[in-house]
Amino acid sequence: MEGEVEADAGVVNDAGETNFASKPPSGPNHTPSAIHGPVDIDYTALDPKQVELVKLLDDRGAVEGFIDNSTGVDVKVMELAGVFHDERDKIIDFLLTDCEQGKFRRKTLQEYDEKEGVVHRLVCWQHYGSGNKFVDFLLNVKVVSPDKSTNIIELTSIDEGDLSYEATTMLVEILASVKTKTVKRGVIKGELSFTDFEFGQTAATMVGTLKAEERVKETKSEVGISSNKSSKSASPSFKSARPSFNSARPSFNSARPSFKSAHPSFKSARPSFISASPSFKRDGKSDTKSAYTSLKGILNEVMDEFRQPAVIDERRKRHFVVEVMPRAPHLTTEEEAMLERVGGLEKGFHTKGKRIKGTLKEGIDKFLWRER
């Protein structure tokens, strides 16, 4: 599909545990759905709020766009739902594939070995709006497959201090290219679910909480190689007080892991960043509205990437012609009598010698799949 970006090749560290490039996830449930007709939606893997949102999508029918039942101002309690016109494995691959252009930019900072079908990565997502304004999201991402019809992406925001040395270096390179003096970051604790939907589509829901922090960009000059004793002060400084979520924040099963011990080989000597490496300090401001708009912007970018209404309509028509029409119920006595009464209309059209258009009865016969 146009706009997709091929994954980079992975690189394994000395411990053989971590890759630092993006590649599509693999797992027992990352297989395309061959169902291009109606499906019985499996709600067993979804929590009550996700079930409610998917049922709203099912009741809504073929209407496009997102259902937005989110509430809150300083802390946004998210309840978003929409239908993507493709299968969930393709959508997840798109989300986890690096891209350096467009409105939705994404970079894999750290990748972990897949265990028990769980895809685990640290990523930096950026959404660019008008005037080169953007909001970034520094996320711990886990893709779990609770059953064969559902995938759930667990999203948890992390601090820069929890990153490994290589991941921090990659993040510094990303932020060094930022031309604005302030950086807005969305802080998420939530779940993005994907469930098989009718005609080869995917029902997606986003639930959880979202907050924002705004930082002022600074420069910091440091030169040289630091020893183990001074490595803490020599590494780049990211002053980011993680805003706390209040009681409105829902609880999710996945606990935020600690990544400080993932790379013991880098404890002995960590080079400092040479000259003017960017650092950010929180200025006390919060713009949750902008962060929420950017998150919805990301979801809209994904929806646009897979938008193919003509394909879905064709599948609906094919299903109706092949499956529904041949199985139409027999007419009742009253319905048969009605057709007999309109038979005179058909004769009236043909008595004038030239058939100009189809008759009412002919149209009814086609709809009921009746043979003449």
Buried (B, 14 or more C-beta within 10 A) or exposed (E): EEEEBEBBEEEEBEEEEBBBBBBBBEBEBBEEBEBBBEBEBBBEBBBEBBBBBBBBBEEEEEEEEBBBBBEBEEBBBBBBBBBBBBBBBBBBBBBBBBBEEBBBBBBBBBBBEEEEBBBBBBBBBBBBEEEEEBBBBBBBBBBBBBEEBBBBBBBBBBBBBBBBBBBBBBBBEBBEEBEEEBBBBBBBBBBBBBBBBBBBBBBBBBBBBBBBBBBBBBEEEBEEEBEEEEBEEBBBBBEBEEBEBEEEBBEBEBEBBEBEEBBEEBEEEBBBBEEEBBBBBBEEEBBBEBBBBBBBBBBBBBBEBBBBEEBBEEBBEEBEEEEEEEEEEEBEEEEEEEBEEEEEEBEEBEEEEEEEEEBEBBEBBEEBEEEE
